[in-house]
């Protein structure tokens, strides 16, 4: 395991300047809405951010090639013959960007509705559609990924041009293209979150709140190996995995990323999101239903992180599917199908974290209770975490996280053998309100949840902390105790109630005082009722 050290930021934007940049870009982008629905509007904006990224990366590589050739004493004529060699870009994992798809060309022609340099009637929307087309033609891995919707009547061409100008200002003087690309990655994530909020329930299809993703990542600690998400949305699990590795001084290239996504637009967003963050991922040749066709049939993962859609009633179910090792999932709910698919993808010492609706912890309908019992008896469940409400703006359904481990006896250096035990964490009282409709987990909340799990597991990342049950928060239960509870896995059943603080007031005196206060409130209520009746009598 790599040493835990904080990576220097290298001149990143200050929180205030980053917030200003995001807010400015969002306000500018928001002007484009017009007659577009939220999903089309989202595609327009995210496509632009991606185009800016690939152009910046291309320019950065171009400058690097030139500098190297100049240092080697090459003439301008020799440089000209080499600087446009596609292999010099592709070999450095940089997309080849045709001249008319480069940001400098587009920015030059972004003023006003017409691109006057190119002849009458040519709009910036036409140029953007053509840029997307040429970019996909030049880079087969982008085929079918980029939106070509910029020249539609619903897109305000003048405002589109203004947004291109504004995006062109994301480079901060003296910090170089690398910083600009990092900023664009943050902007892309910010936009994903904003669009998810704007789209409500549909937003949950492509975006999992960052604090929820971090719970999975911080608990599993995916430093190296194969990381898989069978319903990857816009790729948030993979982005947070890379950030975790970098925060702890690891090497992101030691992780191989595999994903799958059913929705075409979401799959396209994921491809763009991961490219912006410099993450090489195998998301399959196209979007596809995980149950109908596993795009990675022979891949076994070291880590699986997933937030499957909850309680799907219409899914591709085959009773003889070899994945249903612990029981055939019910036809009208795919929750246990997701869990069994994920378990089937784990390597010999693999582990997984899966966000699920709370009902999955205790439901007995359609044979789910039997499947849950089989999972427990197979000693695959390592931990259960109940999360606070309102973490998902898109749904009011309370959620939990299931953690699975193929081998609880083995693990990182110093791990404790936890065979025959399950850790229960009740985190429902953690978190803070972002606004009236949404809650989030703080860094301290996430550290408390993950630290408890690491101490229980005996990992080095626990910093020597020794696990102890904490009434009201965590409890390590045996399989026998779980069986006695009819295999219900709700943490509240096991952790008990938090201890009541003794305020020093004798119980008899407290009861007398509270009773007196209650009677006083009754009297005040009666008095106010008489006042209301009197006032109503005057009106009537």
C-alpha positions in Angstrom: 0.0 0.0 0.0 1.5 3.4 -0.9 2.4 5.8 1.8 -0.3 8.2 2.9 0.9 11.6 1.9 -0.8 14.7 0.7 0.0 15.7 -2.9 0.8 19.3 -3.5 -1.8 21.1 -5.5 0.6 22.7 -7.9 -1.0 26.1 -8.3 -4.6 25.1 -8.5 -7.3 27.8 -8.3 -8.2 29.1 -4.8 -11.6 28.0 -3.6 -13.0 31.5 -4.1 -11.6 31.9 -7.7 -12.8 28.3 -8.5 -16.3 29.1 -7.2 -16.4 32.3 -9.2 -15.3 30.5 -12.3 -18.0 27.8 -11.9 -20.7 30.3 -11.0 -19.8 32.5 -14.0 -19.8 29.6 -16.4 -23.1 28.3 -15.1 -24.8 31.6 -15.4 -23.5 32.0 -19.0 -24.6 28.4 -19.8 -27.9 28.9 -18.2 -28.7 31.6 -20.7 -28.7 29.0 -23.4 -31.7 27.1 -22.1 -34.4 28.9 -24.1 -36.7 26.4 -25.7 -34.5 23.4 -24.9 -35.4 20.7 -22.4 -32.9 19.9 -19.6 -31.5 16.8 -21.3 -30.7 18.6 -24.6 -29.3 21.6 -22.7 -27.0 19.3 -20.7 -25.6 17.7 -23.9 -24.9 21.1 -25.4 -22.9 22.4 -22.4 -21.0 19.2 -21.6 -20.1 18.7 -25.2 -18.5 22.2 -25.3 -16.5 21.6 -22.1 -15.2 18.3 -23.6 -14.2 20.0 -26.8 -12.4 22.7 -24.8 -10.5 19.9 -23.0 -9.3 18.0 -26.0 -8.2 21.2 -27.7 -6.2 22.3 -24.6 -4.6 18.8 -24.4 -3.7 18.9 -28.1 -2.2 22.4 -27.8 -0.2 21.4 -24.7 1.2 18.4 -26.5 1.9 20.5 -29.6 3.9 23.0 -27.5 5.7 20.2 -25.9 6.8 18.6 -29.2 8.0 22.0 -30.5 10.0 22.7 -27.3 11.7 19.3 -27.5 12.5 19.7 -31.2 13.9 23.2 -30.7 16.1 21.9 -27.9 17.4 19.2 -30.2 18.4 21.9 -32.7 15.7 21.2 -35.4 15.0 23.8 -38.0 11.5 25.3 -38.5 11.1 23.3 -41.7 12.0 20.1 -39.9 9.6 20.9 -37.1 6.8 21.6 -39.5 7.2 18.2 -40.9 7.0 16.5 -37.5 4.6 18.6 -35.4 1.6 17.4 -37.3 2.5 13.7 -37.1 -0.6 12.1 -35.5 1.5 9.3 -33.9 3.2 12.0 -31.8 -0.2 12.7 -30.2 -1.8 9.3 -30.1 1.3 7.8 -28.6 1.0 10.3 -25.7 -2.7 9.4 -25.2 -3.8 12.7 -26.6 -6.7 12.9 -29.1 -5.8 14.2 -32.5 -7.8 17.4 -33.1 -8.3 18.5 -36.8 -7.6 22.2 -37.4 -11.3 23.2 -37.7 -12.1 21.4 -34.5 -9.5 23.4 -32.5 -10.7 25.9 -30.0 -8.6 28.7 -31.5 -10.5 28.3 -34.8 -13.9 28.1 -33.2 -13.2 31.1 -30.9 -12.1 33.2 -33.8 -15.5 32.5 -35.5 -17.7 32.6 -32.4 -18.6 36.3 -32.6 -22.2 36.9 -33.6 -24.5 34.5 -35.3 -22.6 34.3 -38.5 -19.0 33.2 -39.0 -18.2 36.0 -41.5 -14.7 34.7 -42.4 -16.3 31.5 -43.8 -19.0 33.0 -45.9 -22.6 34.2 -45.4 -25.0 32.1 -43.4 -22.4 29.9 -41.6 -23.3 29.7 -37.9 -21.1 28.9 -35.0 -23.5 25.9 -34.4 -22.7 24.5 -37.8 -19.0 24.9 -37.0 -19.4 23.1 -33.7 -21.4 20.2 -35.3 -18.7 19.9 -37.9 -16.0 20.0 -35.2 -17.6 17.1 -33.3 -18.0 15.1 -36.6 -14.3 15.6 -37.5 -13.1 14.8 -34.0 -14.9 11.5 -34.0 -13.7 10.7 -37.5 -10.1 11.3 -36.4 -10.4 9.3 -33.2 -12.3 6.0 -33.5 -12.6 5.6 -29.7 -14.9 8.7 -29.7 -17.2 7.2 -32.4 -20.8 7.8 -31.4 -19.9 9.8 -28.3 -20.1 13.5 -29.1 -23.3 15.5 -29.6 -24.0 17.2 -32.9 -26.9 19.4 -31.8 -25.5 22.9 -32.0 -27.2 24.2 -35.1 -30.7 23.4 -34.1 -33.4 26.2 -34.0 -33.6 25.8 -30.2 -30.0 26.8 -29.7 -29.4 30.5 -29.4 -26.4 31.1 -31.7 -25.4 34.4 -30.2 -25.3 33.1 -26.6 -23.5 30.0 -27.8 -20.8 32.2 -29.2 -20.6 34.2 -25.9 -20.2 30.9 -24.0 -17.3 29.8 -26.2 -15.6 33.1 -25.5 -16.1 32.6 -21.8 -14.8 29.0 -21.8 -11.7 30.3 -23.6 -10.8 32.3 -20.5 -10.4 29.2 -18.3 -6.6 29.3 -18.6 -5.1 31.3 -15.8 -2.0 33.3 -16.8 1.3 31.6 -16.1 -0.2 28.3 -14.9 -0.2 26.5 -18.2 -2.6 24.1 -20.0 -2.4 21.4 -17.3 -4.1 23.6 -14.8 -6.7 24.6 -17.4 -7.5 20.9 -17.9 -7.8 20.3 -14.2 -10.2 23.2 -14.0 -12.3 21.9 -16.9 -12.5 18.6 -15.1 -13.9 20.3 -12.0 -16.2 22.4 -14.2 -17.5 19.2 -15.8 -18.3 17.6 -12.5 -19.9 20.8 -11.2 -22.1 20.9 -14.3 -23.1 17.2 -13.9 -24.2 18.0 -10.3 -26.1 21.1 -11.3 -27.9 19.2 -14.2 -28.7 16.3 -11.9 -30.4 18.7 -9.5 -32.2 20.5 -12.4 -33.5 17.2 -13.8 -34.8 15.9 -10.5 -35.6 12.1 -10.5 -34.0 11.6 -14.0 -30.8 13.2 -12.7 -30.2 10.2 -10.4 -29.7 8.1 -13.5 -26.3 9.6 -14.2 -25.2 11.3 -11.0 -24.4 9.9 -7.6 -23.8 12.5 -4.9 -20.1 12.9 -4.3 -20.2 12.3 -0.6 -21.9 9.0 -1.2 -19.3 7.9 -3.7 -16.6 8.9 -1.3 -18.0 6.6 1.4 -17.5 3.7 -1.0 -14.1 4.7 -2.2 -12.7 5.6 1.3 -13.9 2.3 2.7 -12.7 0.1 -0.1 -9.4 1.9 -0.7 -8.9 0.9 -4.4 -5.2 1.7 -4.7 -4.5 -0.8 -7.6 -6.0 -3.5 -9.7 -9.3 -3.7 -11.6 -12.1 -1.4 -10.7 -15.6 -2.1 -12.1 -19.0 -0.4 -12.1 -21.8 -2.3 -13.9 -24.1 0.7 -14.0 -21.5 3.5 -14.2 -23.6 6.5 -15.0 -21.4 9.4 -15.9 -18.3 7.7 -14.3 -18.3 9.4 -10.9 -17.1 6.3 -9.1 -14.0 6.2 -11.3 -13.2 9.9 -10.9 -13.4 9.7 -7.1 -11.2 6.6 -7.2 -8.5 8.5 -9.1 -8.8 11.4 -6.7 -8.5 9.1 -3.7 -5.3 7.5 -5.1 -3.8 10.9 -5.9 -4.7 12.2 -2.4 -2.7 9.3 -0.8 0.3 9.6 -3.1 -0.5 6.6 -5.2 -0.2 6.0 -8.9 -3.6 6.1 -10.8 -2.1 4.2 -13.7 -2.0 1.1 -11.5 -5.8 0.9 -11.7 -7.6 -0.5 -14.6 -11.2 0.8 -15.1 -14.1 -1.2 -16.5 -17.7 0.0 -16.7 -21.0 -0.5 -18.4 -24.0 1.7 -18.9 -27.4 1.1 -20.4 -28.4 4.7 -21.4 -26.8 6.0 -24.6 -26.6 9.7 -23.5 -25.2 8.7 -20.1 -22.6 6.4 -21.6 -21.5 9.3 -23.8 -21.3 11.6 -20.8 -19.1 9.0 -19.0 -16.8 8.7 -22.0 -16.3 12.5 -22.0 -16.0 12.8 -18.3 -13.3 10.1 -18.0 -11.4 11.6 -20.9 -11.4 15.0 -19.3 -9.9 13.5 -16.2 -7.3 11.6 -18.1 -8.8 8.2 -17.1 -8.4 5.4 -19.6 -11.4 3.2 -19.3 -13.1 0.3 -21.0 -16.8 1.1 -21.0 -17.6 -1.5 -23.7 -17.9 -0.9 -27.4 -21.4 0.7 -26.9 -24.1 1.2 -24.3 -25.7 -2.1 -23.3 -28.0 -3.7 -20.6 -25.7 -5.4 -18.0 -28.3 -8.2 -17.4 -28.9 -8.9 -21.1 -25.3 -8.7 -22.2 -22.3 -8.4 -19.9 -19.7 -6.4 -21.9 -16.9 -7.7 -19.7 -17.8 -11.4 -19.4 -14.3 -12.7 -18.5 -13.2 -9.9 -16.3 -13.0 -10.4 -12.5 -12.6 -7.2 -10.5 -10.6 -6.4 -7.4 -13.1 -3.7 -6.5 -16.6 -3.1 -7.5 -18.3 0.3 -6.7 -21.9 0.7 -7.8 -25.1 2.7 -7.4 -27.6 0.6 -9.3 -31.1 2.0 -10.1 -33.3 1.1 -7.1 -36.2 -1.4 -7.3 -36.3 -1.8 -11.1 -39.5 -3.6 -12.0 -38.9 -4.3 -15.7 -35.5 -5.9 -16.3 -33.9 -8.6 -18.5 -34.4 -11.7 -16.3 -33.5 -15.3 -17.1 -34.3 -17.8 -14.5 -31.4 -20.1 -15.5 -28.8 -17.3 -15.4 -25.6 -18.7 -13.9 -25.2 -15.5 -11.9 -28.1 -16.5 -9.6 -26.0 -18.7 -7.4 -27.8 -17.7 -4.2 -31.4 -17.7 -5.6 -33.4 -16.4 -8.5 -34.3 -12.7 -8.0 -37.9 -11.7 -8.2 -39.3 -10.6 -11.6 -40.5 -7.3 -10.3 -37.4 -6.1 -8.4 -33.8 -6.2 -9.7 -32.0 -5.3 -6.4 -30.8 -8.8 -5.7 -30.0 -9.3 -9.3 -27.6 -6.4 -9.1 -26.0 -7.8 -6.0 -25.5 -11.3 -7.4 -24.1 -9.9 -10.6 -21.6 -7.9 -8.7 -20.6 -10.8 -6.5 -20.1 -12.9 -9.7 -17.6 -10.3 -10.9 -15.4 -10.3 -7.8 -11.9 -11.8 -8.0 -10.7 -14.3 -5.3 -9.9 -11.5 -2.8 -12.2 -8.9 -4.3 -14.5 -6.5 -2.4 -17.4 -4.4 -3.4 -19.6 -1.5 -2.2 -23.1 -1.2 -3.5 -25.7 1.6 -2.8 -29.2 0.1 -2.3 -32.6 1.1 -1.1 -33.1 0.4 2.6 -35.8 -2.1 1.8 -33.1 -4.5 0.5 -31.9 -5.0 4.1 -35.1 -6.7 5.4 -37.4 -7.5 2.4 -38.7 -11.0 2.3 -40.9 -10.6 -0.9 -40.2 -12.7 -4.0 -37.6 -14.9 -2.3 -35.4 -11.9 -1.4 -35.2 -13.1 2.3 -33.9 -16.5 1.2 -31.2 -14.9 -1.1 -30.1 -12.6 1.7 -29.8 -15.5 4.1 -27.6 -17.3 1.6 -25.4 -14.3 1.1 -24.9 -14.1 4.9 -24.3 -17.8 5.3 -21.7 -17.7 2.5 -19.9 -15.1 4.7 -19.9 -12.6 1.8 -21.3 -9.6 3.6 -18.6 -7.7 5.4 -20.4 -4.5 6.4 -23.7 -2.7 6.3 -24.0 1.1 6.5 -27.3 2.9 6.9 -27.0 6.5 5.5 -28.9 9.6 6.3 -32.0 10.6 4.4 -32.1 13.3 1.7 -28.6 12.5 0.3 -30.2 12.0 -3.1 -32.2 15.0 -4.3 -33.7 12.8 -7.0 -35.4 10.4 -4.6 -36.7 10.4 -1.0 -36.0 6.6 -0.6 -33.7 6.0 2.3 -30.5 4.3 1.2 -27.8 2.0 2.6 -24.5 0.6 1.4 -23.8 -3.1 1.3 -20.1 -4.1 1.4 -19.1 -7.5 0.2 -15.7 -9.4 0.5 -14.8 -12.6 -1.2 -12.3 -13.5 1.6 -12.7 -11.9 5.0 -9.8 -13.9 6.4 -7.2 -12.1 4.2 -6.6 -8.5 3.3 -3.9 -5.8 3.4 -1.0 -6.1 5.9 -2.2 -6.3 9.5 -5.8 -7.2 8.6 -7.9 -8.9 11.2 -9.6 -12.2 10.3 -13.3 -11.3 10.4 -14.7 -14.5 9.2 -18.2 -15.1 10.6 -18.7 -11.4 11.4 -20.5 -8.4 9.9 -19.9 -4.8 10.9 -23.1 -2.7 11.2 -22.8 1.1 11.1 -25.8 3.4 11.6 -24.8 6.7 10.1 -28.3 8.1 9.9 -27.6 10.9 12.3 -24.6 12.2 10.4 -24.5 14.9 7.6 -25.5 18.5 7.2 -28.2 20.2 5.1 -26.8 21.8 1.9 -30.2 23.4 1.4 -33.8 22.6 2.3 -34.0 19.6 0.0 -30.5 18.0 0.2 -28.1 16.6 2.8 -24.4 15.8 2.4 -21.8 14.0 4.4 -18.9 16.1 5.7 -15.2 15.1 5.5 -15.4 14.3 9.2 -18.5 12.1 8.7 -16.9 10.1 5.9 -13.7 9.7 8.0 -15.7 8.5 10.9 -17.5 5.9 8.8 -14.4 4.7 6.9 -12.2 4.8 10.0 -14.6 2.6 11.9 -14.5 0.0 9.1 -10.7 0.2 8.8 -10.2 -0.3 12.5 -12.6 -3.2 12.5 -10.7 -4.7 9.5 -7.4 -4.0 11.2 -6.1 -2.0 8.2 -3.0 0.2 8.3 -5.1 3.1 7.3 -6.8 2.9 10.7 -3.7 4.5 12.1 -3.4 2.0 14.9 -7.0 2.6 16.1 -8.5 -0.5 17.8 -12.1 -1.2 17.0 -14.7 -1.1 19.7 -18.5 -1.3 19.4 -20.2 2.1 19.9 -23.8 2.0 21.1 -26.0 3.8 18.6 -23.3 3.8 15.9 -21.5 0.5 15.2 -21.6 -3.1 16.2 -19.8 -6.2 15.1 -22.3 -9.1 14.9 -21.8 -12.8 14.5 -23.6 -14.8 11.8 -25.4 -16.5 14.7 -26.8 -13.2 15.9 -27.9 -12.3 12.4 -29.6 -15.6 12.0 -31.5 -15.0 15.3 -32.8 -11.8 13.7 -34.1 -13.8 10.7 -31.2 -12.4 8.5 -32.4 -8.8 8.6 -29.4 -6.6 8.0 -30.8 -3.2 9.2 -28.0 -1.7 11.4 -30.5 -0.2 13.9 -31.3 -3.8 15.0 -27.8 -4.4 16.1 -26.1 -1.1 17.2 -28.8 -0.3 19.8 -29.6 3.2 21.2 -26.9 5.7 22.0 -26.2 6.2 25.7 -28.3 8.9 27.4 -26.2 11.6 29.0 -26.7 11.9 32.8 -27.5 15.6 33.5 -27.3 14.9 37.3 -31.0 15.6 37.9 -32.7 12.7 39.8 -35.3 10.9 37.7 -38.2 11.6 40.1 -37.5 15.4 40.2 -37.1 15.4 36.3 -40.5 13.7 35.9 -42.2 16.1 38.3 -40.7 19.1 36.6 -41.6 17.9 33.1 -45.1 17.1 34.1 -45.5 20.6 35.6 -44.2 22.1 32.4 -46.6 20.0 30.3 -49.7 21.0 32.4 -48.6 24.6 32.0 -48.5 24.2 28.2 -52.0 22.6 28.3 -53.3 25.6 30.3 -51.7 28.1 27.8 -53.2 26.1 24.9 -56.7 26.4 26.5 -56.3 30.1 27.1 -55.2 30.7 23.4 -58.2 28.6 22.2 -60.6 30.9 24.1 -58.9 34.0 22.6 -59.3 32.6 19.1 -63.0 31.8 19.8 -63.6 35.3 21.0 -62.0 36.9 17.9 -63.9 34.6 15.6 -67.2 35.6 17.4 -66.4 39.3 16.7 -65.8 38.6 13.0 -68.9 36.4 12.5 
